[in-house]
């Protein structure tokens, strides 16, 4: 009897061990199955460490941006399109981590935990990814950057569809420079080339931050509509000099914004108060990250914890230590244009099987930033900027609202050039952010880029 009992205990222990082992395997399969299926060692998916066995990637108009043919990954036959869409499409080696070919790798293989890569075996390719971007508009943005570093991004602020996203520097995926050439480059030609500046970039905002200061003043100063300021070209705050490019003289609130008067906005920041500026910035999403496909953006930074009055004055102008992310600033524009609520930009519209069955479809998320009243007031001031300063002729038919920025970064570097704006034409509900690194004045470098890209978008939507 004792022998039989011992044998029974041994069998029970073996059964328990097998059950535990199977449970561990099931959990590991559920959590790691996708990774195992797409390992570079799998020769049916990879060639020389490069991911090739994938579905098609197309733009919003069905233009092929990447596809597999004869076990080779093929890209658009236009170098302009290849370069302009590089950071959205990505590479097959995974250097551009946020690119679709890396971030959506398992979707492109058609992997699912039940059938594995059955779709790949059946159709010869995995799932197809349809993007929201317009590759021809992106090519225009690439042309207008003209080799300069920076970012151009535009999206439909009603739907969230990202229509254009160009990050520079870039390279031609069909003639990629070697890793050694990129890593050892001394003149900065490939500086940050693997980063998508839309989501990974952090820039001093310059006068574009005055949108935030304006909203905070409207929210916290009851008589702001009757406020006036006389600019003498410079002012001292706690021993710190704040300067304007010229003497603006006496202005009302709207004129201060239109003239982008640094002295006036330094005074407004002091009048509004540190805590209120911080609170408004947080309402607008500062300090938050955003999901972008399977990647995540950098968070915009406003840190006034150690700021004295002089620092606060410059922070209100968009200098001091403030850093903003271009994707986030698109959402700021979206909120101003959209009654205070931002529809968040996205770029993967859907994932479908080769037979056309929709596996995954993106639904835009929203974030409420400010009240509709504040949004409308800021919108009106941004519209006035274009009408009396930048010129409606630069944005024909768009009822454009906008703000330029010239962001000082150091004494020995040319400032970054900014333009942020959106069309109030219901036929073209599009917001755009342009940053030209070391481009100089926002009105001379970034604004012309925005003008040409918005014209291309308007024509594409007609």
Residue pairs with C-beta under 8 A, 6 or more apart in sequence:
29 36
29 113
30 113
33 111
33 113
33 116
34 106
34 111
34 113
37 45
37 106
37 109
37 111
37 116
37 117
38 45
38 51
38 105
38 106
38 109
38 111
39 45
40 46
40 49
40 51
44 53
44 120
45 51
45 52
45 53
45 109
45 117
45 120
46 52
46 53
47 71
47 72
49 93
50 73
50 92
50 93
51 73
51 92
51 93
51 94
51 101
51 105
52 68
52 71
52 72
52 73
52 92
53 68
53 71
53 109
53 120
53 125
53 126
54 66
54 68
54 73
54 92
54 101
54 105
54 108
54 109
54 125
54 126
55 67
55 68
55 107
55 108
55 109
55 110
55 125
55 126
55 127
55 128
55 129
55 354
56 64
56 66
56 67
56 125
56 128
56 129
57 64
57 65
57 66
57 67
57 89
57 100
57 101
57 108
57 128
57 129
57 131
58 64
58 65
58 128
58 129
58 130
58 131
59 65
59 85
59 131
59 133
59 134
59 135
60 130
60 131
60 132
60 133
60 134
60 161
60 163
60 349
61 134
61 135
61 136
63 76
63 81
63 135
63 136
64 76
65 75
65 76
65 81
65 85
65 89
65 131
65 135
66 73
66 74
66 75
66 76
66 89
66 101
67 73
67 74
67 125
68 74
68 124
68 125
73 92
75 82
75 89
75 173
75 174
76 82
76 85
76 135
78 139
79 172
79 174
80 139
80 142
80 143
81 135
81 136
81 138
81 139
82 172
82 173
82 174
83 142
83 170
83 171
83 172
84 135
84 138
84 139
84 141
84 142
84 166
84 170
85 133
85 135
85 138
85 166
86 96
86 99
86 167
86 170
86 171
86 173
87 96
87 98
87 99
87 165
87 166
87 167
87 170
87 195
87 196
87 197
87 198
88 99
88 100
88 131
88 133
88 165
88 196
88 347
89 99
89 100
89 101
89 173
90 96
90 97
90 98
90 99
90 100
90 101
90 102
90 103
91 99
91 101
91 102
91 173
91 176
92 101
94 102
95 194
96 102
96 194
96 196
97 103
97 194
97 295
98 196
98 199
98 200
98 292
98 293
98 295
99 196
100 108
100 129
100 131
100 293
100 347
100 348
101 108
103 293
103 294
103 295
104 129
104 293
104 294
104 348
104 351
107 126
107 127
107 129
107 351
107 359
107 360
108 126
108 127
108 129
109 117
109 119
109 120
109 126
109 127
110 117
110 118
110 119
110 120
110 123
110 125
110 126
110 127
110 353
111 117
111 119
111 120
111 126
112 119
117 126
119 126
119 127
119 353
119 354
120 126
123 353
123 354
123 355
125 354
127 351
127 352
127 353
127 354
127 359
128 351
128 352
128 353
128 354
129 348
129 350
129 351
130 348
130 349
130 350
130 351
130 352
131 347
131 348
131 349
132 161
132 162
132 163
132 346
132 347
132 348
132 349
133 162
133 163
133 164
133 165
133 347
134 163
134 164
134 457
134 460
136 456
136 460
137 154
137 163
137 164
137 453
137 456
137 457
137 460
138 164
138 165
138 166
140 452
140 453
140 456
141 152
141 154
141 164
141 166
141 449
141 453
142 166
142 168
142 170
144 152
144 448
144 449
144 452
144 453
145 152
145 166
145 168
145 436
145 449
147 168
148 168
148 436
148 437
148 438
148 439
148 445
149 168
149 169
149 191
149 436
149 437
149 438
150 168
150 197
150 416
150 434
150 435
150 436
150 437
150 439
151 165
151 166
151 167
151 168
151 197
151 198
151 201
151 326
151 433
151 434
151 435
152 164
152 165
152 166
152 432
152 433
152 434
152 449
152 450
152 453
153 162
153 164
153 165
153 166
153 198
153 326
153 327
153 330
153 345
153 432
153 433
154 162
154 163
154 164
154 430
154 431
154 432
154 433
154 453
154 454
154 457
155 161
155 162
155 163
155 164
155 330
155 334
155 345
155 430
155 431
156 163
156 429
156 430
157 333
157 334
157 337
157 338
157 342
157 343
157 422
157 429
157 430
157 431
158 338
158 343
158 429
159 343
159 364
160 343
160 344
160 345
160 346
160 364
160 365
161 345
161 346
161 349
161 364
162 345
162 346
162 347
163 430
163 457
163 460
164 432
164 453
164 457
165 196
165 198
165 347
167 195
167 196
167 197
167 198
167 201
168 197
169 189
169 190
169 191
169 192
169 193
170 193
171 177
171 190
171 193
177 190
181 190
182 190
182 193
185 191
192 200
195 201
197 326
197 435
198 292
198 326
198 327
199 290
199 292
199 295
199 296
199 297
199 298
199 325
199 326
199 327
200 297
200 298
201 298
201 325
201 326
201 435
202 298
202 300
202 301
202 323
202 324
202 325
203 323
203 324
203 325
203 326
203 407
203 416
203 418
203 435
203 437
204 318
204 319
204 322
204 323
204 324
204 407
204 408
204 409
204 416
205 318
205 322
205 323
205 324
205 329
205 405
205 407
205 418
206 317
206 318
206 319
206 405
206 406
206 407
206 408
206 415
206 416
206 418
206 442
207 260
207 262
207 265
207 317
207 318
207 403
207 404
207 405
207 406
207 407
207 418
207 442
208 318
208 324
208 329
208 403
208 404
208 405
208 407
208 418
208 420
208 442
209 315
209 316
209 317
209 318
209 322
209 324
209 405
210 257
210 260
210 265
210 316
210 317
210 318
210 403
211 332
211 336
211 378
211 382
211 403
211 420
212 277
212 280
212 281
212 284
212 332
213 265
213 268
213 269
213 272
213 277
213 316
213 317
213 318
214 257
214 268
214 378
214 381
215 280
215 284
215 370
215 374
215 377
215 378
216 272
216 276
216 277
216 279
216 280
216 281
217 224
217 227
217 253
217 268
217 271
217 272
218 224
218 374
218 377
218 378
219 276
219 280
219 370
219 374
220 272
220 273
220 276
220 280
221 227
221 271
221 272
224 253
225 253
226 252
227 252
227 253
228 250
228 251
228 252
228 253
229 250
229 251
229 256
229 261
229 263
229 264
229 267
229 268
230 249
230 250
230 251
231 244
231 247
231 248
231 249
231 250
231 251
231 256
231 259
231 261
231 263
231 264
232 247
232 263
233 243
233 244
233 246
233 247
233 248
233 263
234 241
234 242
234 243
234 244
234 263
235 241
235 242
235 263
235 266
235 267
236 242
237 266
237 270
237 309
237 310
237 313
238 308
238 309
238 310
238 313
239 310
240 309
240 310
240 311
240 313
240 314
242 262
242 263
242 266
242 313
242 314
242 317
243 262
243 263
244 261
244 262
244 263
248 255
248 256
248 259
248 261
248 263
248 264
251 259
251 261
251 264
254 381
254 384
256 264
256 265
256 268
257 381
257 384
257 385
258 381
258 384
258 385
258 388
258 389
259 389
260 403
260 404
262 317
265 316
265 317
266 313
266 314
266 316
266 317
267 313
268 316
269 277
269 312
269 313
269 315
269 316
269 317
270 309
270 312
270 313
270 316
272 316
274 304
274 307
274 312
277 302
277 304
277 312
277 315
277 316
278 302
278 304
280 370
281 287
281 302
283 369
283 370
284 332
284 335
284 369
284 370
285 300
285 328
285 331
285 332
285 342
285 367
285 369
286 299
286 300
286 301
286 302
286 324
286 328
287 299
287 300
287 301
287 302
288 299
288 300
288 328
289 296
289 297
289 298
289 299
290 296
290 297
290 327
290 328
290 331
290 344
291 297
291 344
291 365
292 327
292 345
292 346
292 347
293 346
293 347
293 348
297 325
297 327
297 328
298 325
299 325
299 328
300 322
300 323
300 324
300 325
300 328
300 329
301 321
301 322
301 323
301 324
302 315
302 322
303 321
303 322
304 311
304 312
304 315
304 320
307 315
307 320
311 320
312 320
314 320
315 321
315 322
318 405
318 407
319 407
319 408
326 433
326 435
327 345
329 420
329 433
330 345
330 431
330 433
331 342
331 344
331 345
331 367
331 369
332 342
332 369
332 420
333 420
333 421
333 422
333 431
333 432
333 433
334 342
334 343
334 344
334 345
334 422
334 431
335 341
335 342
335 367
335 369
335 370
335 375
336 375
336 378
336 379
336 382
336 401
336 422
337 375
337 379
337 401
337 422
337 424
337 429
337 431
338 375
339 372
339 375
339 376
340 368
340 369
340 370
340 371
340 372
340 374
340 375
341 366
341 367
341 368
341 369
342 366
342 367
342 368
342 369
343 364
343 365
343 366
344 364
344 365
344 366
344 367
346 362
346 364
348 362
349 361
349 362
350 358
350 359
350 360
350 361
350 362
351 358
351 359
351 360
351 361
352 358
352 359
353 359
369 375
379 401
379 424
382 401
382 402
382 403
382 421
382 422
383 399
383 400
383 401
383 424
385 401
385 402
385 403
386 392
386 394
386 395
386 400
386 401
386 402
386 421
390 400
390 402
390 404
390 443
390 447
392 399
392 400
394 400
394 447
394 448
394 451
395 402
395 421
395 423
395 451
395 454
395 455
396 455
397 425
397 458
398 423
398 424
398 425
398 428
398 454
398 458
399 423
399 424
399 425
400 421
400 422
400 423
400 424
400 454
401 421
401 422
401 423
401 424
402 419
402 420
402 421
402 422
402 447
402 450
403 418
403 419
403 420
403 421
404 417
404 418
404 419
404 441
404 442
404 443
404 446
404 447
405 416
405 417
405 418
405 419
405 420
405 442
405 446
406 415
406 416
406 417
406 418
406 440
406 441
406 442
407 415
407 416
407 417
407 418
408 415
409 415
409 416
409 438
413 438
414 438
414 439
414 440
415 438
415 439
415 440
415 441
416 435
416 436
416 437
416 438
416 439
417 434
417 435
417 436
417 439
417 440
417 441
417 442
417 444
417 445
417 446
418 433
418 434
418 435
418 442
418 446
419 432
419 433
419 434
419 442
419 446
419 447
419 449
419 450
420 431
420 432
420 433
420 434
421 431
421 432
421 450
421 454
422 429
422 430
422 431
422 432
423 429
423 430
423 431
423 454
423 458
425 458
427 461
427 462
428 454
428 457
428 458
428 461
430 454
430 457
430 458
430 461
432 450
432 453
432 454
434 446
434 447
434 449
434 450
434 453
435 446
436 445
436 446
436 449
439 445
439 446
